[in-house]
Amino acid sequence: MLPLITSPTNHRVKHWVRLRRSDVRRQCGEFLIDGRQEVEKAVAAGIEVCTLLIPGDDLADPETVARVTSLVSEHVVQPLGPAAMRRVSYGQRDRDWIAVARVRTERLTALAFPPCPLILVLDRLEKPGNIGACLRSAAAVGASAVLLADCPTDLYNPNAIRASRGAIFQLPVVQCGSAEAIELLRRHDVPICAAEVDAPQSFWETDLSGAVAIAIGNEADGLQEVWRQSATTRFRVPMQAHTDSLNASISAALCLYEAQRQRQFAGNGRKKFDDPIVGG
């Protein structure tokens, strides 16, 4: 284990705090993962952990020490005192783990397309919480990949990671431009289905049972024209007439589950989910 750091003004502590800024993450190629569950999912997915920050008094618990060293080398485990831990932690908590991890870039050209892929496209989504929630839903239904098209938000924003509950590490997530994403989908014969508020038919009337890329638009402006023009089908999420629109992450979840429902009946998806649906 590395020597205990107690001071919140320690130079390494200051560096870890700065990693909550996107410009520093881009410059350093590192990001933060808050939470034990999220850290464990990241390690299981092959994410490189440079340093694992843990509360110093965790070292007094043999079970915790065994759990930590089963994940990473003891040479990267950094105990922190309460004040230093609160300084680095989200919401100034001092009991959870934080991993300093190496950014892993997924390339669009390396994306594998399984038979009958189910792909979620998020067009210019800005809110990290929405992106994370969409990733969590995509992982829950077993989506093949998520494409973040022209998204201004850093994929490794800590809020996106927290909202995804670690799902960001469980499926391919690629940041890309809209034009290259559309070209790749066309090359692999994956139809684009655009979710739009004013579409003429609901998703109940739309065939989502085969290979499909479901496109969800920006929180304020919806889909860009390039996605509307490239779509083979436009559909809406059914809503009462007086309702304006749904949150982007809610729309994505509904569309993904409708696609999964249809695929199960068509024999293109899993016959049943592996685990019961639970909250958390």
ROKOL-566786 format. One record per residue: x, y, z of N, C-alpha, C in turn; residue number from 1. Coordinates in Angstrom, 1 decimal, always signed. Layout:
% residues N
R     n_u     n_v     n_w    ca_u    ca_v    ca_w     c_u     c_v     c_w   nr
R       X       Y       Z       X       Y       Z       X       Y       Z  NUM
...
//
This chain:
% residues 280
R     n_u     n_v     n_w    ca_u    ca_v    ca_w     c_u     c_v     c_w   nr
R    +0.8    -1.2    +0.0    +0.0    +0.0    +0.0    +0.9    +1.3    +0.0    1
R    +0.4    +2.3    -0.6    +1.1    +3.6    -0.6    +0.9    +4.2    +0.8    2
R    +1.8    +5.1    +1.1    +1.7    +5.8    +2.4    +0.4    +6.7    +2.5    3
R    -0.2    +6.7    +3.7    -1.4    +7.4    +3.9    -1.2    +8.9    +3.7    4
R    -2.2    +9.5    +3.0    -2.2   +11.0    +2.7    -3.4   +11.5    +3.6    5
R    -3.1   +12.5    +4.4    -4.1   +13.1    +5.3    -4.5   +14.5    +4.9    6
R    -3.6   +15.2    +4.3    -3.8   +16.6    +4.0    -4.6   +16.8    +2.7    7
R    -5.7   +17.6    +2.8    -6.5   +17.9    +1.6    -5.8   +18.8    +0.7    8
R    -4.7   +19.4    +1.1    -3.9   +20.3    +0.2    -2.7   +19.6    -0.4    9
R    -2.6   +18.3    -0.2    -1.5   +17.5    -0.8    -1.6   +17.7    -2.3   10
R    -0.4   +17.8    -3.0    -0.4   +18.0    -4.5    -1.1   +16.9    -5.3   11
R    -1.0   +15.7    -4.8    -1.7   +14.6    -5.5    -3.2   +14.7    -5.3   12
R    -3.6   +15.1    -4.1    -5.1   +15.3    -3.9    -5.6   +16.4    -4.8   13
R    -4.8   +17.5    -4.9    -5.2   +18.6    -5.8    -5.4   +18.1    -7.3   14
R    -4.5   +17.3    -7.7    -4.5   +16.7    -9.1    -5.8   +15.9    -9.2   15
R    -6.1   +15.0    -8.3    -7.3   +14.2    -8.4    -8.6   +15.1    -8.4   16
R    -8.6   +16.1    -7.6    -9.8   +17.0    -7.6    -9.9   +17.6    -9.0   17
R    -8.8   +18.0    -9.6    -8.9   +18.7   -10.9    -9.4   +17.7   -12.0   18
R    -9.3   +16.4   -11.8    -9.8   +15.5   -12.8   -11.3   +15.5   -12.9   19
R   -12.0   +16.3   -12.1   -13.5   +16.4   -12.3   -13.7   +17.5   -13.3   20
R   -12.7   +18.1   -13.9   -12.8   +19.0   -15.0   -12.5   +18.3   -16.3   21
R   -13.3   +18.6   -17.3   -13.1   +17.9   -18.6   -11.8   +18.2   -19.3   22
R   -11.4   +19.5   -19.2   -10.1   +19.9   -19.8    -8.9   +19.2   -19.2   23
R    -9.0   +18.9   -17.9    -7.9   +18.2   -17.3    -7.9   +16.7   -17.6   24
R    -9.1   +16.2   -17.7    -9.2   +14.8   -18.2    -8.7   +14.6   -19.6   25
R    -9.0   +15.5   -20.5    -8.5   +15.4   -21.8    -6.9   +15.5   -21.9   26
R    -6.4   +16.4   -21.1    -5.0   +16.6   -21.0    -4.2   +15.5   -20.4   27
R    -4.8   +14.9   -19.4    -4.0   +13.8   -18.7    -4.4   +12.4   -19.2   28
R    -5.5   +12.3   -19.8    -5.9   +10.9   -20.2    -6.4   +10.1   -19.1   29
R    -6.8   +10.7   -18.0    -7.3   +10.0   -16.8    -8.7   +10.5   -16.4   30
R    -9.4    +9.7   -15.7   -10.7   +10.1   -15.2   -11.0    +9.4   -13.9   31
R   -12.1    +9.9   -13.2   -12.4    +9.3   -11.9   -13.6    +8.4   -11.9   32
R   -13.6    +7.4   -11.1   -14.8    +6.5   -11.0   -15.1    +6.4    -9.5   33
R   -16.3    +6.9    -9.2   -16.8    +7.0    -7.9   -17.6    +5.8    -7.5   34
R   -17.3    +5.1    -6.4   -18.2    +4.0    -5.9   -17.5    +2.6    -6.1   35
R   -17.7    +1.8    -5.1   -17.1    +0.4    -5.1   -17.7    -0.4    -6.3   36
R   -19.0    -0.4    -6.4   -19.6    -1.2    -7.5   -19.1    -0.7    -8.9   37
R   -19.0    +0.6    -9.1   -18.6    +1.1   -10.4   -17.1    +0.7   -10.6   38
R   -16.3    +0.8    -9.6   -14.9    +0.4    -9.7   -14.8    -1.0   -10.1   39
R   -15.5    -1.9    -9.4   -15.5    -3.3    -9.7   -15.9    -3.6   -11.1   40
R   -16.9    -2.9   -11.6   -17.4    -3.2   -13.0   -16.3    -2.7   -14.0   41
R   -15.7    -1.6   -13.7   -14.6    -1.1   -14.6   -13.4    -2.0   -14.6   42
R   -13.0    -2.6   -13.5   -11.9    -3.5   -13.5   -12.3    -4.8   -14.3   43
R   -13.5    -5.2   -14.1   -14.0    -6.4   -14.8   -14.0    -6.2   -16.3   44
R   -14.2    -5.0   -16.7   -14.3    -4.6   -18.1   -12.9    -4.3   -18.7   45
R   -11.8    -4.4   -17.9   -10.5    -4.2   -18.4   -10.0    -2.8   -18.4   46
R   -10.7    -1.9   -17.7   -10.3    -0.5   -17.5    -9.0    -0.5   -16.6   47
R    -8.0    +0.2   -17.1    -6.8    +0.3   -16.3    -6.9    +1.3   -15.1   48
R    -6.7    +0.8   -13.9    -6.8    +1.7   -12.7    -5.4    +2.1   -12.4   49
R    -5.1    +3.4   -12.4    -3.8    +3.9   -12.1    -3.6    +4.0   -10.6   50
R    -4.6    +4.5    -9.9    -4.6    +4.6    -8.4    -6.0    +4.3    -7.9   51
R    -6.1    +3.6    -6.8    -7.4    +3.3    -6.1    -7.3    +4.0    -4.8   52
R    -8.2    +5.0    -4.6    -8.3    +5.8    -3.4    -9.3    +5.2    -2.5   53
R    -8.9    +4.9    -1.2    -9.8    +4.3    -0.3    -9.6    +5.0    +1.1   54
R   -10.6    +4.9    +1.9   -10.5    +5.5    +3.3    -9.4    +4.8    +4.0   55
R    -8.6    +5.5    +4.7    -7.4    +4.9    +5.4    -7.8    +3.9    +6.4   56
R    -9.0    +4.1    +7.1    -9.3    +3.1    +8.1    -9.9    +1.8    +7.5   57
R   -10.1    +1.7    +6.2   -10.5    +0.5    +5.6    -9.3    -0.6    +5.7   58
R    -8.1    -0.1    +5.9    -7.0    -1.0    +6.0    -7.1    -1.9    +7.3   59
R    -7.9    -1.5    +8.2    -8.0    -2.2    +9.5    -9.0    -3.4    +9.3   60
R    -9.7    -3.5    +8.2   -10.6    -4.6    +7.9   -10.0    -5.6    +7.0   61
R    -9.6    -6.8    +7.4    -9.0    -7.8    +6.5    -9.8    -8.1    +5.3   62
R   -11.2    -8.2    +5.4   -12.0    -8.5    +4.3   -12.0    -7.4    +3.2   63
R   -12.0    -6.2    +3.7   -11.9    -5.1    +2.7   -10.5    -5.1    +2.0   64
R    -9.5    -5.3    +2.8    -8.1    -5.4    +2.2    -8.1    -6.5    +1.1   65
R    -8.6    -7.7    +1.4    -8.7    -8.8    +0.5    -9.5    -8.4    -0.8   66
R   -10.6    -7.7    -0.5   -11.4    -7.3    -1.7   -10.6    -6.3    -2.6   67
R    -9.9    -5.4    -2.0    -9.2    -4.4    -2.7    -8.1    -5.1    -3.5   68
R    -7.3    -5.9    -2.9    -6.1    -6.5    -3.5    -6.5    -7.6    -4.5   69
R    -7.8    -8.0    -4.5    -8.3    -8.9    -5.5    -8.6    -8.2    -6.8   70
R    -8.7    -6.9    -6.7    -9.1    -6.0    -7.9    -7.8    -5.4    -8.5   71
R    -6.9    -4.9    -7.7    -5.8    -4.1    -8.2    -4.5    -4.5    -7.4   72
R    -3.4    -4.2    -8.0    -2.2    -4.4    -7.2    -2.1    -3.5    -6.0   73
R    -1.6    -4.0    -4.9    -1.5    -3.2    -3.7    -0.6    -2.0    -3.9   74
R    +0.2    -2.0    -5.0    +1.1    -0.9    -5.2    +0.4    +0.4    -5.8   75
R    -0.9    +0.2    -6.1    -1.6    +1.4    -6.6    -2.8    +1.8    -5.6   76
R    -2.8    +1.1    -4.5    -3.8    +1.4    -3.5    -3.3    +2.6    -2.6   77
R    -4.1    +3.7    -2.7    -3.7    +4.9    -1.9    -4.7    +5.2    -0.8   78
R    -4.4    +4.9    +0.4    -5.2    +5.3    +1.6    -5.3    +6.8    +1.8   79
R    -6.4    +7.4    +2.1    -6.6    +8.8    +2.4    -7.2    +9.0    +3.7   80
R    -6.8   +10.0    +4.4    -7.5   +10.4    +5.6    -8.8   +11.0    +5.3   81
R    -9.7   +11.2    +6.3   -11.1   +11.7    +6.1   -11.1   +13.1    +5.4   82
R   -10.3   +14.0    +5.7   -10.3   +15.3    +5.1    -9.9   +15.2    +3.6   83
R    -8.8   +14.5    +3.3    -8.4   +14.3    +2.0    -9.4   +13.6    +1.1   84
R   -10.1   +12.5    +1.7   -11.1   +11.8    +1.0   -12.3   +12.6    +0.7   85
R   -12.7   +13.5    +1.6   -13.8   +14.3    +1.4   -13.5   +15.3    +0.3   86
R   -12.3   +15.8    +0.2   -11.9   +16.7    -0.8   -12.0   +16.2    -2.2   87
R   -11.6   +14.9    -2.4   -11.7   +14.3    -3.7   -13.1   +13.7    -4.0   88
R   -13.8   +13.3    -3.0   -15.1   +12.6    -3.2   -16.2   +13.5    -3.8   89
R   -17.1   +12.9    -4.5   -18.3   +13.6    -4.9   -19.2   +13.8    -3.7   90
R   -19.7   +15.0    -3.6   -20.5   +15.4    -2.4   -19.8   +15.3    -1.1   91
R   -18.4   +15.4    -1.2   -17.6   +15.4    +0.0   -17.9   +14.2    +1.0   92
R   -18.2   +13.1    +0.3   -18.3   +11.8    +1.1   -16.9   +11.3    +1.4   93
R   -16.8   +10.5    +2.5   -15.4   +10.1    +2.9   -15.4    +8.6    +3.1   94
R   -16.4    +7.8    +2.6   -16.4    +6.4    +2.9   -16.3    +5.5    +1.6   95
R   -16.5    +6.1    +0.5   -16.5    +5.3    -0.7   -15.2    +5.3    -1.4   96
R   -15.0    +4.3    -2.3   -13.8    +4.2    -3.1   -13.8    +5.1    -4.3   97
R   -12.7    +5.6    -4.8   -12.5    +6.3    -6.0   -11.4    +5.8    -6.8   98
R   -11.6    +5.4    -8.0   -10.5    +5.0    -8.9   -10.1    +6.1    -9.8   99
R    -8.8    +6.2    -9.9    -8.2    +7.1   -11.0    -7.8    +6.2   -12.1  100
R    -8.5    +6.3   -13.2    -8.4    +5.3   -14.3    -7.9    +5.9   -15.6  101
R    -7.4    +5.1   -16.5    -6.9    +5.5   -17.8    -8.0    +5.5   -18.8  102
R    -8.1    +6.6   -19.5    -9.2    +6.8   -20.5    -8.9    +5.7   -21.6  103
R   -10.0    +5.0   -22.0   -10.0    +4.0   -23.1   -10.9    +4.5   -24.2  104
R   -10.3    +4.7   -25.4   -11.0    +5.3   -26.5   -11.5    +4.1   -27.4  105
R   -12.8    +4.1   -27.6   -13.4    +3.1   -28.5   -13.5    +3.8   -29.9  106
R   -13.0    +3.1   -30.9   -13.1    +3.6   -32.2   -14.3    +3.0   -33.0  107
R   -14.9    +3.9   -33.8   -16.1    +3.5   -34.5   -15.8    +2.4   -35.5  108
R   -14.6    +2.5   -36.1   -14.2    +1.5   -37.2   -14.0    +0.1   -36.5  109
R   -13.7    +0.1   -35.2   -13.4    -1.2   -34.6   -14.7    -1.8   -34.0  110
R   -15.8    -1.1   -34.1   -17.1    -1.6   -33.5   -17.5    -2.9   -34.2  111
R   -17.8    -3.9   -33.4   -18.3    -5.2   -33.9   -19.8    -5.2   -34.0  112
R   -20.3    -5.7   -35.2   -21.7    -5.8   -35.4   -22.2    -7.3   -35.3  113
R   -22.8    -7.6   -34.2   -23.4    -9.0   -34.2   -24.5    -9.2   -35.1  114
R   -25.0   -10.4   -35.3   -26.2   -10.6   -36.1   -27.4    -9.8   -35.4  115
R   -28.2    -9.2   -36.2   -29.4    -8.4   -35.7   -29.0    -7.5   -34.5  116
R   -28.1    -6.5   -34.8   -27.7    -5.6   -33.7   -28.8    -4.6   -33.3  117
R   -28.8    -4.3   -32.0   -29.7    -3.3   -31.4   -28.8    -2.2   -30.9  118
R   -28.8    -1.0   -31.6   -27.9    +0.1   -31.3   -28.7    +1.3   -30.9  119
R   -28.2    +2.0   -29.9   -28.8    +3.2   -29.5   -27.9    +4.4   -29.9  120
R   -28.5    +5.4   -30.6   -27.8    +6.6   -31.1   -28.3    +7.7   -30.2  121
R   -27.4    +8.5   -29.6   -27.7    +9.6   -28.8   -27.2   +10.8   -29.6  122
R   -28.0   +11.6   -30.1   -27.6   +12.8   -31.0   -27.5   +14.0   -30.2  123
R   -26.3   +14.5   -29.9   -26.0   +15.8   -29.3   -26.5   +15.9   -27.9  124
R   -26.7   +14.8   -27.2   -27.1   +14.9   -25.8   -26.1   +15.6   -25.0  125
R   -26.5   +16.5   -24.1   -25.6   +17.4   -23.4   -25.5   +17.1   -21.9  126
R   -26.6   +16.6   -21.3   -26.6   +16.4   -19.8   -25.9   +15.0   -19.5  127
R   -24.9   +15.1   -18.7   -24.2   +13.8   -18.3   -25.1   +12.8   -17.6  128
R   -26.1   +13.3   -16.8   -27.0   +12.4   -16.1   -27.9   +11.7   -17.1  129
R   -28.3   +12.4   -18.2   -29.1   +11.7   -19.2   -28.3   +10.7   -20.0  130
R   -27.1   +11.0   -20.3   -26.2   +10.0   -21.0   -26.0    +8.8   -20.1  131
R   -25.7    +9.0   -18.9   -25.5    +7.8   -18.0   -26.7    +7.0   -17.8  132
R   -27.9    +7.6   -17.7   -29.1    +6.9   -17.6   -29.4    +6.1   -18.9  133
R   -29.1    +6.7   -20.0   -29.3    +6.0   -21.3   -28.4    +4.7   -21.4  134
R   -27.2    +4.9   -20.9   -26.3    +3.8   -21.0   -26.7    +2.6   -20.1  135
R   -27.3    +3.0   -18.9   -27.8    +2.0   -18.0   -28.9    +1.2   -18.6  136
R   -29.8    +1.9   -19.3   -30.9    +1.2   -19.9   -30.4    +0.3   -21.1  137
R   -29.5    +0.9   -21.9   -28.9    +0.1   -23.0   -28.2    -1.2   -22.5  138
R   -27.5    -1.1   -21.4   -26.9    -2.3   -20.9   -27.9    -3.3   -20.3  139
R   -29.0    -2.7   -19.8   -30.0    -3.6   -19.2   -30.7    -4.5   -20.2  140
R   -30.9    -3.9   -21.4   -31.6    -4.7   -22.5   -30.6    -5.5   -23.3  141
R   -29.3    -5.3   -23.1   -28.4    -6.1   -23.9   -28.1    -5.4   -25.2  142
R   -28.2    -4.1   -25.3   -27.9    -3.4   -26.6   -26.5    -3.8   -27.1  143
R   -26.3    -3.7   -28.4   -25.0    -4.1   -29.0   -24.0    -2.9   -28.8  144
R   -24.5    -1.7   -28.8   -23.6    -0.5   -28.7   -24.4    +0.7   -28.5  145
R   -23.7    +1.8   -28.0   -24.3    +3.1   -28.0   -23.3    +4.1   -28.7  146
R   -23.9    +4.8   -29.6   -23.1    +5.8   -30.4   -23.5    +7.2   -29.8  147
R   -22.5    +8.0   -29.4   -22.7    +9.3   -28.9   -22.4   +10.2   -30.1  148
R   -23.4   +10.6   -30.9   -23.1   +11.4   -32.1   -23.1   +12.9   -31.8  149
R   -22.0   +13.5   -32.1   -21.8   +15.0   -32.0   -22.1   +15.4   -30.6  150
R   -21.9   +14.6   -29.6   -22.2   +14.9   -28.2   -21.1   +15.8   -27.6  151
R   -21.5   +17.0   -27.1   -20.5   +17.9   -26.5   -20.0   +17.4   -25.2  152
R   -20.7   +16.5   -24.5   -20.3   +16.1   -23.2   -19.2   +15.0   -23.2  153
R   -18.3   +15.2   -22.3   -17.2   +14.2   -22.2   -17.8   +12.9   -21.6  154
R   -17.5   +11.8   -22.3   -18.0   +10.5   -22.0   -17.6   +10.2   -20.5  155
R   -16.4   +10.6   -20.1   -16.0   +10.2   -18.8   -16.3   +11.2   -17.7  156
R   -17.3   +12.0   -18.0   -17.8   +13.0   -16.9   -18.2   +12.1   -15.7  157
R   -17.7   +12.4   -14.5   -18.1   +11.6   -13.3   -19.6   +11.5   -13.2  158
R   -20.4   +12.5   -13.5   -21.9   +12.4   -13.4   -22.4   +11.4   -14.3  159
R   -21.9   +11.3   -15.5   -22.3   +10.2   -16.5   -22.0    +8.8   -16.0  160
R   -20.8    +8.7   -15.4   -20.4    +7.4   -14.9   -21.3    +7.0   -13.7  161
R   -21.6    +7.9   -12.8   -22.4    +7.6   -11.6   -23.9    +7.3   -12.1  162
R   -24.4    +8.1   -13.0   -25.8    +7.8   -13.5   -25.9    +6.5   -14.2  163
R   -24.8    +6.0   -14.8   -24.8    +4.8   -15.5   -24.7    +3.6   -14.6  164
R   -24.3    +3.8   -13.3   -24.1    +2.8   -12.3   -23.1    +1.7   -12.8  165
R   -22.1    +2.2   -13.6   -21.1    +1.3   -14.1   -21.4    +0.7   -15.4  166
R   -22.6    +1.0   -16.0   -23.0    +0.4   -17.3   -22.1    +0.9   -18.4  167
R   -21.5    +2.1   -18.2   -20.6    +2.6   -19.2   -19.5    +1.7   -19.6  168
R   -19.2    +0.8   -18.6   -18.1    -0.2   -18.9   -18.5    -1.5   -19.4  169
R   -19.8    -1.7   -19.5   -20.4    -3.0   -19.8   -20.8    -3.2   -21.3  170
R   -20.7    -2.1   -22.1   -21.0    -2.3   -23.5   -20.2    -1.3   -24.3  171
R   -20.0    -1.5   -25.6   -19.3    -0.5   -26.4   -20.0    +0.9   -26.5  172
R   -19.3    +1.9   -26.1   -19.8    +3.3   -26.2   -18.8    +4.1   -27.0  173
R   -19.2    +4.6   -28.1   -18.3    +5.3   -29.1   -18.8    +6.8   -29.3  174
R   -17.9    +7.7   -29.1   -18.1    +9.1   -29.4   -17.7    +9.3   -30.9  175
R   -18.6    +9.9   -31.7   -18.3   +10.0   -33.1   -19.1   +11.1   -33.7  176
R   -18.8   +11.4   -35.0   -19.6   +12.4   -35.7   -20.8   +11.7   -36.3  177
R   -21.9   +12.5   -36.6   -23.1   +12.0   -37.1   -22.9   +11.4   -38.5  178
R   -22.1   +12.1   -39.4   -21.9   +11.6   -40.7   -21.2   +10.2   -40.8  179
R   -20.2   +10.1   -39.9   -19.5    +8.8   -40.0   -20.3    +7.7   -39.3  180
R   -21.1    +8.0   -38.3   -22.0    +7.0   -37.7   -23.1    +6.5   -38.7  181
R   -23.7    +7.5   -39.5   -24.7    +7.1   -40.5   -24.0    +6.3   -41.6  182
R   -22.9    +6.6   -42.0   -22.2    +5.9   -43.0   -21.9    +4.4   -42.6  183
R   -21.5    +4.3   -41.3   -21.2    +2.9   -40.8   -22.5    +2.1   -40.7  184
R   -23.5    +2.7   -40.2   -24.8    +2.0   -40.1   -25.3    +1.5   -41.5  185
R   -25.1    +2.4   -42.5   -25.6    +2.0   -43.9   -24.7    +0.9   -44.4  186
R   -23.4    +1.0   -44.1   -22.5    -0.1   -44.6   -22.8    -1.4   -44.0  187
R   -23.3    -1.4   -42.8   -23.7    -2.7   -42.2   -25.2    -3.0   -42.3  188
R   -25.9    -2.3   -43.1   -27.3    -2.5   -43.4   -28.2    -2.5   -42.1  189
R   -27.9    -1.5   -41.3   -28.6    -1.3   -40.1   -29.6    -0.1   -40.3  190
R   -30.9    -0.4   -40.3   -31.9    +0.7   -40.5   -31.9    +1.7   -39.3  191
R   -32.1    +2.9   -39.6   -32.2    +4.0   -38.6   -33.6    +4.3   -38.3  192
R   -34.0    +4.2   -37.1   -35.4    +4.5   -36.7   -35.3    +5.7   -35.8  193
R   -35.9    +6.8   -36.2   -35.8    +8.1   -35.5   -37.0    +8.3   -34.6  194
R   -36.7    +8.6   -33.3   -37.8    +8.9   -32.3   -38.1   +10.4   -32.4  195
R   -39.3   +10.8   -32.8   -39.7   +12.2   -32.9   -41.1   +12.4   -32.3  196
R   -41.3   +13.5   -31.7   -42.5   +13.8   -31.1   -43.7   +13.8   -32.1  197
R   -43.4   +14.3   -33.3   -44.5   +14.5   -34.2   -44.5   +13.4   -35.3  198
R   -43.9   +12.3   -35.0   -43.9   +11.2   -36.0   -45.3   +10.6   -36.2  199
R   -45.6   +10.1   -37.4   -47.0    +9.7   -37.7   -47.4    +8.4   -37.0  200
R   -46.5    +7.6   -36.6   -46.9    +6.3   -36.0   -46.1    +6.1   -34.6  201
R   -46.7    +5.3   -33.7   -46.1    +5.1   -32.4   -45.1    +3.9   -32.6  202
R   -44.3    +3.7   -31.5   -43.4    +2.6   -31.6   -44.1    +1.2   -31.5  203
R   -45.3    +1.2   -31.0   -46.1    +0.0   -31.1   -46.4    -0.4   -32.5  204
R   -46.5    +0.5   -33.4   -46.8    +0.3   -34.8   -45.6    +0.2   -35.7  205
R   -44.4    +0.2   -35.1   -43.1    +0.2   -35.8   -42.4    -1.1   -35.6  206
R   -41.9    -1.7   -36.7   -41.1    -2.9   -36.5   -39.7    -2.6   -36.1  207
R   -39.5    -3.0   -34.8   -38.1    -2.8   -34.2   -37.5    -4.2   -33.9  208
R   -38.0    -5.2   -34.5   -37.7    -6.6   -34.2   -36.4    -7.1   -34.8  209
R   -35.9    -6.4   -35.9   -34.7    -6.8   -36.5   -33.5    -5.9   -36.2  210
R   -32.5    -5.9   -37.0   -31.4    -5.0   -36.9   -31.9    -3.6   -36.9  211
R   -31.5    -2.8   -35.9   -32.0    -1.4   -35.8   -31.1    -0.5   -35.0  212
R   -31.0    +0.7   -35.4   -30.4    +1.8   -34.7   -31.5    +2.8   -34.3  213
R   -31.7    +2.9   -33.0   -32.8    +3.8   -32.5   -32.1    +5.2   -32.2  214
R   -32.5    +6.2   -32.8   -31.9    +7.6   -32.7   -32.8    +8.4   -31.8  215
R   -32.1    +8.9   -30.7   -32.8    +9.8   -29.7   -32.1   +11.2   -29.8  216
R   -32.9   +12.3   -29.9   -32.3   +13.6   -30.1   -32.0   +14.4   -28.9  217
R   -31.4   +15.5   -29.1   -31.0   +16.5   -28.1   -32.2   +16.9   -27.2  218
R   -31.9   +17.1   -25.9   -32.9   +17.4   -24.9   -33.8   +18.6   -25.3  219
R   -33.2   +19.6   -26.0   -34.0   +20.8   -26.3   -34.5   +20.8   -27.7  220
R   -33.7   +20.3   -28.7   -34.0   +20.5   -30.1   -34.3   +19.2   -30.8  221
R   -34.2   +18.1   -30.2   -34.5   +16.8   -30.9   -33.4   +16.4   -31.8  222
R   -33.8   +15.7   -32.9   -32.8   +15.1   -33.8   -32.3   +16.2   -34.8  223
R   -31.1   +16.1   -35.2   -30.6   +16.9   -36.3   -31.2   +16.5   -37.6  224
R   -31.3   +17.4   -38.6   -31.9   +17.1   -39.9   -31.2   +15.9   -40.5  225
R   -29.9   +15.7   -40.4   -29.1   +14.7   -41.0   -29.7   +13.3   -40.5  226
R   -30.1   +13.2   -39.3   -30.6   +11.9   -38.8   -32.0   +11.7   -39.3  227
R   -32.8   +12.8   -39.4   -34.2   +12.7   -39.9   -34.2   +12.2   -41.3  228
R   -33.3   +12.8   -42.1   -33.2   +12.5   -43.5   -32.7   +11.1   -43.8  229
R   -31.9   +10.6   -42.8   -31.2    +9.3   -43.0   -32.1    +8.1   -42.4  230
R   -33.1    +8.5   -41.7   -34.0    +7.5   -41.0   -34.9    +6.8   -42.1  231
R   -35.0    +5.5   -41.9   -35.9    +4.7   -42.8   -37.3    +4.8   -42.2  232
R   -37.4    +5.0   -40.9   -38.7    +5.1   -40.2   -38.6    +6.1   -39.1  233
R   -39.8    +6.8   -38.9   -39.9    +7.8   -37.8   -41.0    +7.3   -36.9  234
R   -40.8    +7.3   -35.6   -41.9    +6.9   -34.7   -41.9    +7.8   -33.5  235
R   -43.0    +7.7   -32.8   -43.1    +8.5   -31.6   -43.4    +7.6   -30.4  236
R   -43.1    +8.1   -29.2   -43.4    +7.4   -28.0   -44.8    +7.9   -27.6  237
R   -45.8    +7.0   -27.5   -47.2    +7.4   -27.2   -47.3    +8.2   -25.9  238
R   -48.0    +9.4   -26.0   -48.2   +10.2   -24.9   -49.6   +10.9   -25.0  239
R   -50.2   +11.3   -23.9   -51.4   +12.0   -23.9   -51.2   +13.3   -24.6  240
R   -52.3   +13.8   -25.2   -52.2   +15.0   -26.1   -51.7   +16.2   -25.4  241
R   -51.9   +16.4   -24.1   -51.5   +17.6   -23.4   -50.0   +17.5   -22.9  242
R   -49.4   +16.4   -23.2   -48.0   +16.2   -22.8   -47.0   +16.8   -23.8  243
R   -46.0   +17.5   -23.4   -45.1   +18.1   -24.3   -44.1   +17.1   -24.8  244
R   -43.2   +16.6   -24.0   -42.3   +15.6   -24.4   -41.7   +14.9   -23.1  245
R   -41.0   +13.8   -23.3   -40.4   +13.1   -22.2   -38.9   +13.4   -22.1  246
R   -38.3   +13.2   -21.0   -36.9   +13.3   -20.8   -36.2   +12.3   -21.8  247
R   -35.1   +12.7   -22.3   -34.4   +11.9   -23.3   -34.1   +10.5   -22.8  248
R   -33.7   +10.4   -21.5   -33.3    +9.1   -21.0   -34.5    +8.2   -20.8  249
R   -35.7    +8.8   -20.5   -36.9    +8.0   -20.4   -37.4    +7.5   -21.8  250
R   -37.3    +8.4   -22.8   -37.6    +8.0   -24.1   -36.7    +6.9   -24.6  251
R   -35.4    +7.0   -24.3   -34.5    +5.9   -24.8   -34.9    +4.6   -24.1  252
R   -35.2    +4.6   -22.8   -35.5    +3.4   -22.1   -36.7    +2.7   -22.7  253
R   -37.8    +3.5   -22.9   -39.0    +3.0   -23.4   -38.8    +2.4   -24.8  254
R   -38.0    +3.1   -25.7   -37.8    +2.6   -27.0   -37.0    +1.3   -27.0  255
R   -36.0    +1.2   -26.2   -35.1    +0.1   -26.1   -35.9    -1.1   -25.6  256
R   -36.8    -0.9   -24.6   -37.5    -2.1   -24.1   -38.6    -2.5   -25.0  257
R   -39.2    -1.6   -25.8   -40.1    -2.0   -26.8   -39.4    -2.8   -27.9  258
R   -38.2    -2.4   -28.3   -37.5    -3.1   -29.3   -37.1    -4.5   -28.7  259
R   -36.7    -4.6   -27.5   -36.4    -5.9   -26.9   -37.6    -6.8   -26.8  260
R   -38.8    -6.2   -26.5   -40.0    -7.0   -26.4   -40.3    -7.6   -27.8  261
R   -40.2    -6.8   -28.8   -40.5    -7.3   -30.2   -39.5    -8.3   -30.6  262
R   -38.2    -8.1   -30.2   -37.2    -9.1   -30.6   -37.4   -10.4   -30.0  263
R   -37.8   -10.4   -28.7   -38.1   -11.7   -28.0   -39.2   -12.5   -28.7  264
R   -40.2   -11.8   -29.1   -41.3   -12.5   -29.8   -40.9   -13.0   -31.2  265
R   -40.0   -12.2   -31.8   -39.5   -12.6   -33.2   -38.4   -13.6   -33.1  266
R   -37.8   -13.8   -31.9   -36.7   -14.8   -31.8   -35.4   -14.2   -32.1  267
R   -35.3   -12.8   -32.2   -34.0   -12.2   -32.4   -33.3   -11.7   -31.2  268
R   -34.0   -11.8   -30.0   -33.3   -11.4   -28.8   -33.4   -12.5   -27.8  269
R   -32.9   -12.3   -26.6   -33.0   -13.3   -25.6   -34.4   -13.6   -25.2  270
R   -34.7   -14.9   -25.0   -36.1   -15.3   -24.7   -36.6   -14.7   -23.3  271
R   -35.6   -14.4   -22.5   -36.0   -13.8   -21.2   -34.7   -13.1   -20.6  272
R   -35.0   -12.2   -19.7   -33.8   -11.5   -19.1   -33.2   -12.5   -18.1  273
R   -31.9   -12.3   -17.9   -31.1   -13.2   -17.1   -31.5   -13.0   -15.6  274
R   -31.8   -11.8   -15.2   -32.1   -11.5   -13.8   -33.4   -10.7   -13.7  275
R   -34.0   -10.8   -12.5   -35.2    -9.9   -12.3   -34.9    -8.5   -12.3  276
R   -35.8    -7.7   -12.7   -35.6    -6.2   -12.7   -35.8    -5.7   -11.3  277
R   -34.7    -5.0   -10.8   -34.8    -4.5    -9.4   -34.4    -3.0    -9.5  278
R   -34.8    -2.3    -8.4   -34.4    -0.9    -8.3   -33.0    -0.7    -7.8  279
R   -32.5    +0.5    -7.8   -31.2    +0.7    -7.2   -30.5    +1.8    -8.0  280
//
